């Protein structure tokens, strides 16, 4: 297990870095600390931002300092308060027809698989929500089967709608806004991932598990 390090991010945040390579085990520690801080927030804490192998803690510098915030977080890490819990699972329906999956044929050609085999591989994966980033509601999912690992396209392409299921490398993502992407679009879901009207706008939490199901 990698050692934990702490470093300041400007005057109003600290980064708790769990080091090591991206893995479920490391991300579980990040998520567990995030939840522990939500349950026992230190004075002056504003928000936390979990990532693959680190957790940023944002605070009000008029109320506290980085040393106090870091000490509180490290104390939680050493206490019984830091515990993992069973992952919450979501089943997301996906359409893989030509209109919904404009890059399916290209992915099949690049991987040496048939389009049906690409779909089968994608459905076979178990995906973990590692973090949010880039745009509102963009949950970065790890767990793409190795047979589908492809680098991003040389350039982004416009015209992809919200709900596009996209892959690049070991990552999968469901878009929440219409925007360009250089990832491979292999499906589409009608499931609403980001809804500002909900009490919890994001459908997923870091640490959740996603399973895709083919919609006929």
N, CA and C of each residue as an Amber inpcrd file, in Angstrom:
protein
   648
   0.8510000  -1.1900000   0.0000000   0.0000000   0.0000000   0.0000000
   0.8890000   1.2430000   0.0000000   0.6500000   2.1380000  -0.9490000
   1.4910000   3.3220000  -1.0870000   1.3100000   4.2770000   0.0850000
   2.3980000   5.0010000   0.3960000   2.3400000   5.9870000   1.4740000
   1.5030000   7.1770000   1.0360000   0.8540000   7.7890000   2.0110000
   0.0290000   8.9740000   1.7460000   0.8810000  10.2160000   1.9210000
   0.7480000  11.1700000   0.9990000   1.4630000  12.4350000   1.1120000
   0.4630000  13.5800000   1.0480000   0.8850000  14.7330000   1.5650000
   0.0290000  15.9200000   1.6050000   0.7920000  17.0920000   1.0120000
   0.1140000  17.8670000   0.1850000   0.7580000  19.0860000  -0.3190000
  -0.2730000  20.1830000  -0.4810000   0.1370000  21.4290000  -0.2700000
  -0.8150000  22.5470000  -0.4210000  -1.1220000  22.8130000  -1.8840000
  -2.3560000  23.2440000  -2.1380000  -2.7810000  23.7030000  -3.4700000
  -3.2230000  25.1510000  -3.2820000  -2.3170000  26.0740000  -3.5420000
  -2.6010000  27.4720000  -3.2880000  -2.7770000  27.7190000  -1.7980000
  -3.6110000  28.7070000  -1.4640000  -3.8080000  29.0890000  -0.0650000
  -5.1080000  28.5550000   0.5200000  -5.8780000  27.8200000  -0.2810000
  -7.1950000  27.4110000   0.2130000  -7.5320000  25.9530000  -0.0650000
  -6.5170000  25.1340000  -0.2910000  -6.7780000  23.7100000  -0.5200000
  -5.5360000  22.8970000  -0.2100000  -5.7610000  21.6490000   0.1600000
  -4.6700000  20.6900000   0.3120000  -5.0280000  19.4480000  -0.4890000
  -4.0040000  18.7440000  -0.9610000  -4.2030000  17.5220000  -1.7250000
  -3.6640000  16.3510000  -0.9220000  -4.5370000  15.3910000  -0.6310000
  -4.1310000  14.1470000   0.0060000  -3.8770000  13.1600000  -1.1160000
  -2.6220000  12.7850000  -1.3120000  -2.2240000  11.9490000  -2.4460000
  -1.9010000  10.5430000  -1.9530000  -2.6240000   9.5680000  -2.4930000
  -2.4290000   8.1840000  -2.0880000  -1.3810000   7.4800000  -2.9360000
  -0.8670000   8.1510000  -3.9430000   0.2380000   7.6410000  -4.7370000
  -0.0800000   6.3440000  -5.4520000   0.9520000   5.7690000  -6.0590000
   0.7870000   4.4880000  -6.7200000   0.0170000   4.5960000  -8.0280000
  -0.2060000   3.4520000  -8.6320000  -0.9310000   3.4040000  -9.8880000
  -2.4320000   3.4370000  -9.6430000  -3.1660000   3.8230000 -10.6810000
  -4.6170000   3.8310000 -10.5920000  -5.1030000   2.3980000 -10.3870000
  -5.8970000   2.1990000  -9.3530000  -6.4470000   0.8780000  -9.0680000
  -7.7140000   1.0430000  -8.2480000  -8.5200000  -0.0080000  -8.2350000
  -9.7280000   0.0210000  -7.4220000  -9.3770000   0.1570000  -5.9520000
  -8.3460000  -0.5580000  -5.5100000  -7.9660000  -0.5210000  -4.0950000
  -7.5730000   0.8890000  -3.6580000  -6.7900000   1.5760000  -4.4770000
  -6.3820000   2.9380000  -4.1310000  -7.5730000   3.8750000  -4.1490000
  -8.4200000   3.7640000  -5.1730000  -9.5770000   4.6450000  -5.2640000
 -10.5630000   4.3930000  -4.1310000 -10.6350000   3.1640000  -3.6520000
 -11.4960000   2.8770000  -2.5000000 -11.0500000   3.6730000  -1.2760000
  -9.7470000   3.8350000  -1.1010000  -9.2360000   4.6200000   0.0250000
  -9.5930000   6.0950000  -0.1460000  -9.4950000   6.5880000  -1.3830000
  -9.8720000   7.9780000  -1.6660000 -11.3460000   8.1980000  -1.3220000
 -12.1920000   7.3080000  -1.8160000 -13.6370000   7.4490000  -1.6050000
 -13.9860000   7.3100000  -0.1240000 -13.3160000   6.3870000   0.5610000
 -13.5900000   6.1920000   1.9830000 -13.2330000   7.4370000   2.7870000
 -12.1060000   8.0740000   2.4720000 -11.7390000   9.3030000   3.1720000
 -12.7200000  10.4170000   2.8310000 -13.1470000  10.4890000   1.5840000
 -14.1270000  11.4950000   1.1730000 -15.4070000  11.3570000   2.0020000
 -15.8790000  10.1320000   2.1640000 -17.0980000   9.8990000   2.9360000
 -16.8860000  10.1910000   4.4160000 -15.7130000   9.8480000   4.9230000
 -15.4270000  10.1150000   6.3320000 -15.4050000  11.6100000   6.6120000
 -14.8470000  12.3850000   5.6870000 -14.8190000  13.8380000   5.8520000
 -16.2230000  14.4330000   5.7550000 -17.0720000  13.8360000   4.9270000
 -18.4530000  14.3040000   4.8420000 -19.1810000  14.0710000   6.1620000
 -18.8410000  12.9760000   6.8290000 -19.4720000  12.6720000   8.1050000
 -18.8750000  13.4210000   9.2790000 -17.5930000  13.7450000   9.1800000
 -16.8970000  14.4630000  10.2540000 -16.0820000  15.6070000   9.6470000
 -16.7380000  16.6310000   9.1290000 -16.0040000  17.7120000   8.4670000
 -15.2450000  18.5790000   9.4660000 -14.0260000  18.9500000   9.1490000
 -13.2990000  19.8770000  10.0150000 -13.8380000  21.2820000   9.8560000
 -13.6150000  22.1150000  10.8520000 -14.0360000  23.5040000  10.7620000
 -13.3960000  24.1760000   9.5570000 -14.2010000  24.8920000   8.7880000
 -13.6790000  25.6520000   7.6560000 -13.6320000  24.8950000   6.3470000
 -13.9420000  23.6030000   6.3640000 -13.9340000  22.8500000   5.1100000
 -15.0960000  23.2960000   4.2320000 -14.8300000  23.5280000   2.9490000
 -15.8610000  23.9540000   2.0070000 -16.3510000  22.7790000   1.1610000
 -15.4300000  22.0360000   0.5830000 -15.8030000  20.8960000  -0.2480000
 -14.6130000  19.9640000  -0.4200000 -14.9000000  18.7690000  -0.9100000
 -13.8530000  17.8140000  -1.2510000 -14.0160000  17.4230000  -2.7190000
 -12.8920000  17.1050000  -3.3520000 -12.9070000  16.7380000  -4.7670000
 -12.1100000  15.4470000  -4.9330000 -12.7890000  14.2920000  -4.9640000
 -12.0680000  13.0280000  -5.1380000 -11.6260000  12.8190000  -6.5750000
 -10.4570000  12.2140000  -6.7520000  -9.9440000  11.8680000  -8.0740000
  -9.4680000  10.4160000  -8.0440000  -8.7240000  10.0010000  -9.0560000
  -8.3070000   8.6010000  -9.1440000  -7.4860000   8.1680000  -7.9300000
  -6.4480000   8.9320000  -7.5930000  -5.5580000   8.5200000  -6.4940000
  -5.3370000   9.6480000  -5.4920000  -6.2130000  10.6380000  -5.4760000
  -6.0190000  11.7700000  -4.5680000  -7.3540000  12.3770000  -4.1840000
  -7.3080000  13.1750000  -3.1320000  -8.5030000  13.8920000  -2.6690000
  -8.0970000  15.3250000  -2.3490000  -8.7120000  16.2780000  -3.0270000
  -8.4560000  17.6830000  -2.7290000  -9.4990000  18.1680000  -1.7260000
  -9.0330000  18.8580000  -0.6910000  -9.9210000  19.4180000   0.3240000
  -9.8140000  20.9330000   0.2440000 -10.9270000  21.5650000  -0.0670000
 -10.9710000  23.0250000  -0.2000000 -11.4920000  23.6050000   1.1060000
 -10.8550000  24.6670000   1.5850000 -11.2300000  25.2520000   2.8760000
 -11.2150000  26.7690000   2.8130000 -11.8220000  27.3700000   3.8160000
 -11.8430000  28.8260000   3.9510000 -10.6100000  29.2430000   4.7550000
  -9.6410000  29.9240000   4.1350000  -8.4130000  30.2820000   4.8500000
  -8.6300000  31.3060000   5.9650000  -9.8020000  31.9290000   5.9950000
 -10.0940000  32.8500000   7.0890000 -10.5360000  32.1090000   8.3470000
 -10.9010000  30.8460000   8.1940000 -11.3790000  30.0600000   9.3310000
 -10.4000000  28.9930000   9.7980000  -9.5300000  28.5590000   8.9070000
  -8.6260000  27.4730000   9.2630000  -7.4120000  27.5150000   8.3510000
  -6.5280000  26.5450000   8.5110000  -5.3280000  26.4780000   7.6830000
  -5.1310000  25.0770000   7.1280000  -4.2600000  24.9830000   6.1500000
  -4.0100000  23.7040000   5.5150000  -3.4800000  22.6530000   6.4650000
  -2.6410000  23.0540000   7.4180000  -2.0770000  22.0930000   8.3670000
  -3.1770000  21.4490000   9.2110000  -4.1360000  22.2580000   9.6470000
  -5.2340000  21.7090000  10.4550000  -6.1140000  20.7700000   9.6350000
  -6.4010000  21.1740000   8.4120000  -7.2260000  20.3390000   7.5370000
  -6.5290000  19.0110000   7.2840000  -5.2330000  19.0750000   6.9670000
  -4.4880000  17.8470000   6.6840000  -4.4160000  16.9560000   7.9180000
  -4.1910000  17.5480000   9.0830000  -4.1030000  16.7640000  10.3120000
  -5.4290000  16.0420000  10.5860000  -6.5270000  16.7370000  10.3490000
  -7.8450000  16.1300000  10.5680000  -8.0450000  14.9490000   9.6090000
  -7.6930000  15.1450000   8.3390000  -7.8610000  14.0770000   7.3460000
  -6.9880000  12.8780000   7.6740000  -5.7400000  13.1160000   8.0610000
  -4.8370000  12.0150000   8.3750000  -5.2830000  11.2710000   9.6320000
  -5.8580000  12.0070000  10.5880000  -6.3820000  11.3570000  11.7900000
  -7.5490000  10.4350000  11.4290000  -8.3920000  10.8660000  10.5030000
  -9.4950000  10.0130000  10.0590000  -8.9630000   8.7540000   9.3690000
  -7.9000000   8.9220000   8.6070000  -7.3160000   7.7740000   7.9190000
  -6.8350000   6.7150000   8.9070000  -6.3610000   7.1560000  10.0510000
  -5.8060000   6.2390000  11.0390000  -6.8630000   5.6920000  11.9960000
  -8.0850000   6.2120000  11.8940000  -9.1300000   5.8060000  12.8290000
 -10.0860000   4.8190000  12.1840000 -11.0020000   4.3280000  12.9730000
 -12.0040000   3.3890000  12.4710000 -13.0230000   4.0710000  11.5740000
 -12.9600000   5.4050000  11.5070000 -13.9410000   6.1320000  10.6960000
 -13.7420000   5.8820000   9.2050000 -12.5340000   5.4460000   8.8260000
 -12.2460000   5.2580000   7.4210000 -12.5230000   3.8020000   7.0490000
 -13.6600000   3.5760000   6.4530000 -14.0820000   2.2280000   6.1120000
 -14.6480000   2.2170000   4.6920000 -14.3860000   1.1260000   3.9920000
 -15.0310000   0.9650000   2.6970000 -16.4230000   0.3780000   2.9280000
 -17.2930000   0.5510000   1.9390000 -18.6350000  -0.0060000   2.0560000
 -19.0270000  -0.6220000   0.7240000 -19.9920000  -1.5310000   0.7270000
 -20.3860000  -2.1610000  -0.5420000 -20.7620000  -1.1140000  -1.5880000
 -20.3240000  -1.3600000  -2.8110000 -20.5930000  -0.4060000  -3.8880000
 -22.0590000  -0.4380000  -4.2870000 -22.5970000   0.7410000  -4.5920000
 -23.9520000   0.8400000  -5.1190000 -23.8980000   0.5550000  -6.6120000
 -24.8150000  -0.2540000  -7.1200000 -24.7840000  -0.6480000  -8.5250000
 -25.9040000   0.0300000  -9.3150000 -25.5660000   0.4310000 -10.5360000
 -26.5360000   1.0130000 -11.4700000 -26.5180000   0.1800000 -12.7510000
 -27.6650000  -0.0810000 -13.2990000 -27.7730000  -0.7490000 -14.5890000
 -28.2360000   0.2860000 -15.6100000 -27.4260000   0.5020000 -16.6380000
 -27.6880000   1.5500000 -17.6350000 -28.0120000   0.9030000 -18.9780000
 -29.2150000   1.1540000 -19.5120000 -29.5660000   0.6070000 -20.8320000
 -28.8560000   1.3710000 -21.9420000 -28.3620000   0.6530000 -22.9340000
 -27.6080000   1.2700000 -24.0320000 -28.1090000   0.7310000 -25.3630000
 -28.2500000   1.6210000 -26.3340000 -28.5340000   1.2300000 -27.7090000
 -27.2290000   1.2320000 -28.4960000 -27.0380000   0.1980000 -29.3130000
 -25.8100000   0.0580000 -30.0950000 -26.0960000   0.0620000 -31.5990000
 -27.2690000   0.5610000 -32.0180000 -27.5870000   0.6150000 -33.4450000
 -26.7100000   1.6640000 -34.1250000 -26.7260000   1.6790000 -35.4540000
 -25.8220000   2.5470000 -36.2190000 -25.9920000   4.0170000 -35.8740000
 -27.2320000   4.4650000 -35.6730000 -27.4660000   5.8730000 -35.3580000
 -26.9460000   6.2290000 -33.9750000 -26.9690000   5.2820000 -33.0540000
 -26.5340000   5.5280000 -31.6740000 -25.0480000   5.2960000 -31.4810000
 -24.4300000   4.5270000 -32.3880000 -23.0350000   4.1080000 -32.2150000
 -22.2390000   4.3720000 -33.4900000 -22.0010000   5.6380000 -33.8160000
 -21.3470000   5.9560000 -35.0950000 -19.9240000   5.4250000 -35.2360000
 -19.2700000   5.1000000 -34.1210000 -17.8880000   4.6140000 -34.2020000
 -17.7760000   3.1070000 -33.9960000 -18.8870000   2.4090000 -33.9120000
 -18.8290000   0.9720000 -33.6200000 -18.0510000   0.2070000 -34.6890000
 -18.3170000   0.5050000 -35.9470000 -17.6090000  -0.1840000 -37.0330000
 -16.1120000   0.1120000 -36.9910000 -15.7640000   1.3680000 -36.7210000
 -14.3450000   1.7380000 -36.6760000 -13.6410000   1.0580000 -35.5070000
 -14.3110000   0.9570000 -34.3640000 -13.7310000   0.2710000 -33.2090000
 -13.5410000  -1.2100000 -33.5290000 -14.5200000  -1.8020000 -34.1990000
 -14.4050000  -3.2060000 -34.5820000 -13.1940000  -3.4180000 -35.4940000
 -13.0360000  -2.5590000 -36.4630000 -11.9130000  -2.6870000 -37.3900000
 -10.5850000  -2.5050000 -36.6660000 -10.5120000  -1.5230000 -35.7650000
  -9.2560000  -1.2330000 -35.0660000  -8.8720000  -2.3270000 -34.0780000
  -9.8540000  -3.0310000 -33.5350000  -9.5720000  -4.0560000 -32.5220000
  -9.5350000  -5.4660000 -33.0900000  -9.9240000  -5.6110000 -34.3590000
  -9.9520000  -6.9420000 -34.9570000 -11.1560000  -7.7550000 -34.5370000
 -12.1860000  -7.0950000 -34.0160000 -13.3990000  -7.7630000 -33.5860000
 -14.5300000  -7.4480000 -34.5590000 -15.6080000  -8.1930000 -34.4650000
 -16.8150000  -7.8260000 -35.1980000 -17.5870000  -6.8090000 -34.3580000
 -18.5050000  -6.0470000 -34.9570000 -19.3010000  -5.1190000 -34.1580000
 -20.0400000  -5.8100000 -33.0130000 -20.5810000  -6.9910000 -33.2650000
 -21.2700000  -7.7130000 -32.1880000 -20.3060000  -8.0970000 -31.0750000
 -19.0770000  -8.4280000 -31.4320000 -18.0780000  -8.7790000 -30.4080000
 -17.6780000  -7.5450000 -29.5990000 -17.6170000  -6.3970000 -30.2570000
 -17.3340000  -5.1570000 -29.5220000 -18.4300000  -4.9100000 -28.4920000
 -19.6730000  -5.0460000 -28.9110000 -20.7970000  -4.8530000 -27.9960000
 -20.7220000  -5.8500000 -26.8510000 -20.4500000  -7.1170000 -27.1650000
 -20.3710000  -8.1420000 -26.1270000 -19.2650000  -7.8250000 -25.1230000
 -18.1260000  -7.3590000 -25.6210000 -17.0210000  -6.9850000 -24.7360000
 -17.4320000  -5.8300000 -23.8270000 -18.0730000  -4.8310000 -24.4140000
 -18.4800000  -3.6740000 -23.6180000 -19.4840000  -4.0680000 -22.5410000
 -20.4170000  -4.9170000 -22.8920000 -21.4230000  -5.3560000 -21.9270000
 -20.8200000  -6.2310000 -20.8290000 -19.7160000  -6.9030000 -21.1240000
 -19.1000000  -7.8130000 -20.1590000 -18.3200000  -7.0740000 -19.0750000
 -18.0000000  -5.8220000 -19.3060000 -17.1930000  -5.0740000 -18.3440000
 -17.9730000  -4.7070000 -17.0940000 -17.2530000  -4.5880000 -15.9850000
 -17.8240000  -4.0320000 -14.7510000 -17.1140000  -2.7120000 -14.5080000
 -17.8680000  -1.6410000 -14.4670000 -17.2960000  -0.3030000 -14.5020000
 -17.4330000   0.3780000 -13.1410000 -16.3500000   0.9820000 -12.6960000
 -16.3280000   1.6980000 -11.4210000 -16.2570000   3.1950000 -11.6790000
 -17.0400000   3.9630000 -10.9390000 -16.9670000   5.4220000 -11.0170000
 -15.7550000   5.8650000 -10.2020000 -14.7120000   6.2990000 -10.8740000
 -13.4980000   6.7390000 -10.1900000 -13.5700000   8.2030000  -9.7810000
 -14.1430000   9.0300000 -10.6510000 -14.1500000  10.4660000 -10.3590000
 -15.0730000  11.1830000 -11.3370000 -15.3520000  12.4500000 -11.0310000
 -16.0190000  13.3510000 -11.9640000 -14.9950000  14.3630000 -12.4650000
 -15.1700000  14.8040000 -13.7120000 -14.2510000  15.8020000 -14.2260000
 -14.6590000  16.2970000 -15.5970000 -13.9600000  17.2780000 -16.0880000
 -14.0650000  17.8550000 -17.4290000 -15.3220000  18.6790000 -17.6340000
 -16.5030000  18.0900000 -17.3780000 -17.7760000  18.7990000 -17.5760000
 -18.7610000  18.2990000 -16.5260000 -19.8240000  19.0520000 -16.2470000
 -20.7770000  18.6370000 -15.2150000 -21.3440000  17.2400000 -15.4690000
 -21.2620000  16.3950000 -14.4600000 -21.8320000  15.0650000 -14.5520000
 -21.0080000  14.0510000 -15.3130000 -19.7970000  14.4320000 -15.7410000
 -18.9560000  13.5080000 -16.5020000 -18.2450000  12.5650000 -15.5430000
 -18.8170000  11.3630000 -15.3760000 -18.2430000  10.3620000 -14.4760000
 -17.2600000   9.4930000 -15.2520000 -16.0060000   9.4860000 -14.8070000
 -14.9870000   8.6700000 -15.4540000 -15.0700000   7.2560000 -14.9010000
 -15.3650000   6.3040000 -15.7930000 -15.5490000   4.9160000 -15.4120000
 -14.3390000   4.0950000 -15.8460000 -13.7570000   3.3620000 -14.9200000
 -12.7220000   2.4050000 -15.2630000 -13.3540000   1.0400000 -15.4540000
 -12.6950000   0.1710000 -16.2200000 -13.1990000  -1.1870000 -16.3630000
 -13.4420000  -1.6250000 -17.7860000 -13.0610000  -0.7990000 -18.7620000
 -13.2080000  -1.2120000 -20.1560000 -12.3460000  -2.4510000 -20.3970000
 -12.8940000  -3.5310000 -20.9420000 -12.1000000  -4.7290000 -21.2010000
 -10.8800000  -4.4180000 -22.0770000  -9.7410000  -5.0680000 -21.8220000
  -8.5190000  -4.7850000 -22.5960000  -8.6920000  -4.9040000 -24.1020000
  -9.5720000  -5.7830000 -24.5550000  -9.7620000  -5.9640000 -25.9960000
 -10.2810000  -4.7050000 -26.6730000 -10.8450000  -3.7700000 -25.8830000
 -11.3990000  -2.5420000 -26.4560000 -10.5230000  -1.3180000 -26.2080000
  -9.3480000  -1.4940000 -25.6330000  -8.4900000  -0.3440000 -25.3470000
  -7.9580000   0.2590000 -26.6430000  -8.3400000   1.4980000 -26.8710000
  -7.8670000   2.2390000 -28.0390000  -7.4630000   3.6400000 -27.6020000
  -6.4450000   4.2210000 -28.2370000  -6.1320000   5.6260000 -27.9240000
  -7.2340000   6.5340000 -28.4380000  -7.2420000   7.7570000 -27.9540000
  -8.2170000   8.7220000 -28.4520000  -7.9810000   8.9950000 -29.9300000
  -8.9980000   9.5200000 -30.5830000  -8.8720000   9.9010000 -31.9810000
  -7.8790000  11.0600000 -32.1180000  -7.3090000  11.2460000 -33.2990000
  -6.3590000  12.3470000 -33.4970000  -6.9680000  13.7180000 -33.2340000
  -8.2790000  13.8500000 -33.4510000  -8.9430000  15.1440000 -33.2230000
 -10.3810000  14.9060000 -32.7750000 -10.8930000  15.8940000 -32.0470000
 -12.2770000  15.7930000 -31.5800000 -13.2380000  16.0100000 -32.7400000
 -14.4150000  15.3890000 -32.6270000 -15.4500000  15.5310000 -33.6490000
 -16.7090000  16.1110000 -33.0070000 -17.3600000  17.0150000 -33.7120000
 -18.5600000  17.6770000 -33.1950000 -19.8100000  16.8250000 -33.4260000
 -20.8890000  17.2630000 -32.7710000 -22.2020000  16.7410000 -33.1060000
 -22.6680000  15.5360000 -32.3250000 -22.0310000  15.2260000 -31.1900000
 -22.4520000  14.0560000 -30.4240000 -23.3880000  14.4920000 -29.2980000
 -24.5390000  13.8400000 -29.1780000 -25.5420000  14.2770000 -28.1960000
 -25.2310000  13.8110000 -26.7810000 -25.9140000  14.4180000 -25.8280000
 -25.8590000  13.9290000 -24.4530000 -26.3610000  12.4920000 -24.4260000
 -25.7680000  11.6920000 -23.5610000 -26.1300000  10.2840000 -23.4800000
 -25.2460000   9.3840000 -24.3160000 -24.2770000   9.9740000 -25.0330000
 -23.3480000   9.1610000 -25.8180000 -22.4750000   8.3360000 -24.8810000
 -22.3310000   7.0530000 -25.1890000 -21.4600000   6.1650000 -24.4170000
 -20.1440000   6.0860000 -25.1750000 -19.0790000   6.5630000 -24.5530000
 -17.8150000   6.7290000 -25.2580000 -16.6940000   6.0160000 -24.4960000
 -15.6790000   5.5560000 -25.2450000 -14.5510000   4.8630000 -24.6370000
 -13.2450000   5.4110000 -25.1870000 -12.1980000   5.3120000 -24.3710000
 -10.8260000   5.6300000 -24.7780000  -9.9030000   4.9970000 -23.7440000
  -8.9200000   4.2320000 -24.2150000  -8.0480000   3.5380000 -23.2700000
  -8.8640000   2.6010000 -22.3980000  -8.6220000   2.6600000 -21.0950000
  -9.3430000   1.8060000 -20.1450000 -10.5780000   2.4830000 -19.5820000
 -10.9380000   3.6510000 -20.1370000 -12.0100000   4.4480000 -19.5540000
 -13.2620000   4.4730000 -20.4300000 -14.3870000   4.6220000 -19.7430000
 -15.6820000   4.7840000 -20.4010000 -16.3580000   5.9910000 -19.7680000
 -17.2400000   6.6390000 -20.5090000 -17.9000000   7.8340000 -20.0190000
 -19.2470000   7.9710000 -20.7080000 -20.2220000   8.5190000 -20.0090000
 -21.5230000   8.8370000 -20.5960000 -21.6410000  10.3530000 -20.6160000
 -21.7520000  10.9310000 -21.7850000 -21.7940000  12.3890000 -21.8760000
 -23.1070000  12.9240000 -21.3210000 -23.0490000  14.0980000 -20.7480000
 -24.2400000  14.7390000 -20.1910000 -24.6210000  16.0120000 -20.9320000
 -23.7780000  16.4390000 -21.8580000 -24.0210000  17.6450000 -22.6420000
 -23.6460000  17.3770000 -24.0940000 -24.3130000  18.0140000 -25.0570000
 -23.8550000  17.9040000 -26.4440000 -22.5250000  18.6440000 -26.5710000
 -21.5110000  17.9510000 -27.0410000 -20.2110000  18.5990000 -27.2090000
 -19.3050000  17.7220000 -28.0600000 -18.2160000  18.2920000 -28.5710000
 -17.2710000  17.4920000 -29.3470000 -16.5770000  16.4670000 -28.4460000
 -16.1090000  15.3840000 -29.0420000 -15.3120000  14.4160000 -28.3020000
 -14.3390000  13.7230000 -29.2390000 -13.1850000  13.3890000 -28.7100000
 -12.2010000  12.6050000 -29.4370000 -12.2180000  11.1490000 -29.0010000
 -13.1840000  10.8050000 -28.1450000 -13.3520000   9.4120000 -27.7360000
 -14.2110000   8.6850000 -28.7730000 -14.2710000   7.3670000 -28.6620000
 -15.0120000   6.5360000 -29.6020000 -16.4490000   6.3630000 -29.1170000
 -17.4040000   6.7510000 -29.9410000 -18.8190000   6.6950000 -29.5730000
 -19.3740000   5.3340000 -29.9960000 -19.6510000   4.4720000 -29.0100000
 -20.0750000   3.1060000 -29.3310000 -21.5150000   2.8150000 -28.9040000
 -22.2270000   3.7970000 -28.3830000 -23.6020000   3.5600000 -27.9820000
 -24.2600000   4.8330000 -27.4810000 -25.5090000   4.6950000 -27.0830000
 -26.2440000   5.8350000 -26.5360000 -27.2480000   5.3390000 -25.5090000
 -27.4120000   6.0990000 -24.4380000 -28.4070000   5.7820000 -23.4280000
 -29.3690000   6.9440000 -23.2270000 -30.6250000   6.6090000 -22.9480000
 -31.6170000   7.6310000 -22.6330000 -31.6260000   7.9470000 -21.1380000
 -30.8450000   7.2040000 -20.3690000 -30.7840000   7.4430000 -18.9260000
 -30.2140000   8.8430000 -18.6550000 -30.8920000   9.6100000 -17.8090000
 -30.4310000  10.9630000 -17.4870000 -29.3930000  10.8690000 -16.3660000
 -28.1760000  11.2290000 -16.6750000 -27.0840000  11.1510000 -15.6990000
 -27.0010000  12.4360000 -14.8840000 -27.2400000  13.5690000 -15.5160000
 -27.1770000  14.8710000 -14.8510000 -28.5370000  15.5430000 -14.9320000
 -29.1340000  15.8340000 -13.7870000 -30.4220000  16.5170000 -13.7320000
 -30.3600000  17.5670000 -12.6230000 -30.1760000  18.8350000 -12.9730000
 -30.0670000  19.8850000 -11.9510000 -31.2830000  19.9890000 -11.0420000
 -32.4320000  19.4570000 -11.4750000 -33.6470000  19.5480000 -10.6630000
 -33.6940000  18.4980000  -9.5620000 -32.8410000  17.4820000  -9.6540000
 -32.8310000  16.4550000  -8.6220000 -32.1320000  16.9660000  -7.3760000
 -32.5070000  16.4100000  -6.2280000 -31.8260000  16.7710000  -4.9810000
 -30.3460000  16.4460000  -5.0880000 -30.0200000  15.3310000  -5.7270000
 -28.6410000  14.9670000  -6.0330000 -28.5060000  14.9770000  -7.5510000
 -27.9980000  16.0690000  -8.1340000 -28.0020000  16.2150000  -9.5970000
 -27.2760000  15.1000000 -10.3400000 -26.1500000  14.6120000  -9.7750000
 -25.3980000  13.5490000 -10.4290000 -26.0180000  12.2050000 -10.0550000
 -26.2190000  11.3330000 -11.0380000 -26.8230000  10.0330000 -10.7740000
 -25.8830000   9.1180000  -9.9860000 -24.5820000   9.2440000 -10.2400000
 -23.6040000   8.3440000  -9.6340000 -22.8150000   9.0390000  -8.5280000
 -22.2340000   8.2340000  -7.6580000 -21.2390000   8.6960000  -6.6910000
 -19.9240000   7.9980000  -6.9900000 -18.7870000   8.6390000  -6.7200000
 -17.5240000   7.9270000  -6.8260000 -17.5650000   6.6570000  -5.9750000
 -17.0900000   5.5670000  -6.5560000 -17.1430000   4.2850000  -5.8730000
 -18.2980000   3.4160000  -6.3160000 -19.2960000   4.0000000  -7.0090000
 -20.4140000   3.2120000  -7.5160000 -19.9450000   2.2880000  -8.6470000
 -20.7160000   1.2480000  -8.8850000 -20.4360000   0.2940000  -9.9580000
 -21.5260000   0.4080000 -11.0170000 -21.1020000   0.4060000 -12.2820000
 -22.0280000   0.5430000 -13.4080000 -21.9960000  -0.7370000 -14.2350000
 -23.1550000  -1.2030000 -14.6030000 -23.2700000  -2.3230000 -15.5290000
 -24.1510000  -1.8860000 -16.6830000 -23.6820000  -2.1230000 -17.9070000
 -24.4520000  -1.7510000 -19.0830000 -25.2980000  -2.9290000 -19.5490000
 -26.4920000  -2.6070000 -20.0380000 -27.4340000  -3.6190000 -20.5130000
 -27.9270000  -3.1910000 -21.8950000 -27.9630000  -4.1130000 -22.8190000
 -28.3650000  -3.7480000 -24.1840000 -29.8630000  -3.4830000 -24.2480000
 -30.2180000  -2.3430000 -24.8260000 -31.6160000  -1.9950000 -25.0340000
 -32.0060000  -2.3600000 -26.4590000 -33.0410000  -3.1310000 -26.5880000
 -33.4590000  -3.5780000 -27.9220000 -34.4880000  -2.6070000 -28.5150000
